[in-house]
Amino acid sequence: MLKGQRVVCVDDRFPKWVVEFFNQLPVKGGTYTVREVCLRRETLRGSDSATIALLLEELRNPPDPSHKGGEELAFKSERFAPLEEIETEEEAEAGLELSTFH
């Protein structure tokens, strides 16, 4: 996923602790814009591995209380899928009609 890309949430089942720490959570089926793609620590206690995470334009959250640098809490990228914006037949036909006049 890339900065500026539109994505759709495919998994909005969060553990209780996430609901307590985050101010805003994505909703399954909701569409969002990627603000930043970043590496973040796994949330499992004692884990030292990282995961690809996303910050979203539409959602703002507080700093990660476990991070000394104050990085904003982010969402695992696997909770999202790229949004495939497909033109409707009417839009496609309108574009075809406009192109025949030029």
N, C-alpha and C positions, 0 to 999 in steps of 0.2 A: 504494500500500500504506500501511497505517496502523499506528501503534503498537498492539500487542496482537493484531494480525491473525495468523491461522495461515497459513503458506505451505508449499509443497512445493518442494524443490530439483529443478530440471529440467536443470541443467548442473553437473557436478562435475569437469569437465576443467580443471585448473589448470596454468599454466606451472610449471616447476621452481622458479623463485625464490619463488613463492607458498608452496610446500610448505616452503621453507627459513625463511620469515619468520613464517608463521602457526603457532599452536599447535594450533588446531582448525579443521577444514574441514567444510563440509556434505557430505552424501552424497546422490547422486541418488536420489529417491524418499523421502528423509527429510523429516519434517515438523518445522517450527520455528515459534517465536513471535517476531514482530518486536518488538525492544526499543526500537529507534530508527530513524527514517528520516532520512538526512542527505545533504548534498552532500560529495563527496570528490573529490580530484584524480584524473585519469586516470592509470593506471600506466605509460603509454607515456613513455619518456624524452624530455624536452623538451616534453611536452604541458602546456599551461596551461589545458586545459578541465576541466570538472567532470562528474561523473556522479552519479546518484541511487544511494545505497548503503544497505545495511541492516546493523544490528547485531542479533544474535539472542540471545534469552534463554538458549538452550541452549549457546551457544558463546562463549567468551571468548578474546580474542587480545591480544597485546602492542601497545604504542603503535607508530604508523607511524614508522619511523626517519628518514623524510624530513620529518616535520612537527614544527616547533619547539614547538607547543602540546601535543604528546603525545597526539593523537587516536588512539583505538583503530583498528587495521586493520579495515576493513569489507568487505562483499561487494557487488558490483554487483547491483542489484535485478533485472536481467534474468536472473539465474541462478535466479530463483524465480517461482512462479505462486501465486495465491491458492488455498488449500485449500478445496475445496467440500465441506463436511461435509453429506452427504445422509443423512437418516434411512432406516433400513431399513424394509421394509414392516411388520415386527413392531413396531418402535417407533412407527410412524405409527398402526397399529391399536390399540396399547395406549393411546396418547394419545387416540384417538377414543373408546374405551371409557370412559376416565376422564371425558371431557368430557360424556358422555351422562348421567352420574350426578349432575351438579351443577346 
